[in-house]
């Protein structure tokens, strides 16, 4: 466990160097001429974050719709109404957390780009 923690700290510390290594050493040109993928790690990380947060927000919107459907079809049964309210509340909290996570990730990536000069795409 300690070994993994040190690896993670080193990865975080040297990530800016890894991201900009292709600019310093011409690795992008060499990979392109060799027919390899030339995507930057920062592009991959940004795409993964956007895909996961998009999937989560879609899931929470579907849960909100399901909670509304359960409430409408409860037929006045107090237990079913309470179950639908709980589902709606939890899905709304999850959606708010997901939107805040997206805003925080977007802010961190833009600050990283501004302070290091490394071009990280911040998509909307």
N, C-alpha and C positions, 0 to 999 in steps of 0.2 A: 504494500500500500504506500509506503514511504517513497519507494522508487517511482511509482506512477505520479505521485505528487510532485517530485522534483522534475520529472519529464514534462509535466504540464506547465510548471513555472518557467522552464527553459523555452518551451514552445511559445508561450505568451510573450516572453521577453524578446525572442528573436523573430517573431512573426513579421514585424516591419521589414526586416532584412530579407526574409524569404519572399515576401510579396514583391519587393523591388529588385530582386536579384537579376531578373531578366533584363531590366533596364541597364544595370551596371555592366553585365558581362555579355550582353548580346545573345542571351539564351533563347529569346523569342525568335530571332532570325534563324538560329541554328535549328530549332525545333520545327519551324515552318519549312525550311528547306529539306529536312529529313522526313517530312510528312506526318509529324506528330501533332497532337492537340496543343494549341498554343493559348489555351485559356489560363488566366491568372488565378491563383488560389483565392484571391479576394472576390473575383467574379463568382467562383463556385460557392463560396461561403454566403455571399449575398443572395444568390439564386436559391440555395437551400433554406435560408431564413425566410425568404419571401414565400416559397412553396409551402413550408410547414405552417407559417402563420395564416396563409390563405386557406389551407385545408382546415385548420382549427376554427377559423372564423366561419367558414361554410358549415362546419359541423354544428357550431353553436346556434347559427341561424336556423338550421333544420330542427334542432332541439326546441327552439322557441316556437316554431310553427307547430311542432308535435305537442308541446304543452298547451298551446291555444286550442288545438283540435281536441285534446283530452278534456279540457275545461268545457268546451262547447258540447261535447257528447256525454258529459257526466250525468246528465238527467237529474240534477239537483242532489245527487248523493254527496254528502259532506266529505266522505273519505276520498272519493275520486277528485273532488274539487281541491282538497288540500294537497293531494298528490300532484295535480296539475300546477298548482301555485308553486309548490316546491321545485318542480321541474323548470318552470318559467324563471323563478328567482335564480336558481343555480346556473341555468343557461345564460341569463343576462350577466351574471357575475363573471362567468367564463368568457363571454364576448368582450366585456370591458377589460379584463386582464389581457386578452389577446390583442386588443387594439392598443392598450398601453405598452405591451411588449413590442409591437411593431413601431410605435413612436420612439421608444427608448432605443431600439436597435438602429432605427434610421438616424437618430441623433448621434449615437456613438460612432456609427460609420462615417457620418459627415464630419464630426470633430476629428476623427482619425485622419480623414482625407485632408482636412484643413491644416492640421498640425504637423503632419509628416510629409505632405506633398505627394503622397501616393494616391493615384487616381482609383478610388473604389466607387463603382457605380451605385448610386442611391436611387433605386427605382420607386415609382409610385404605384 
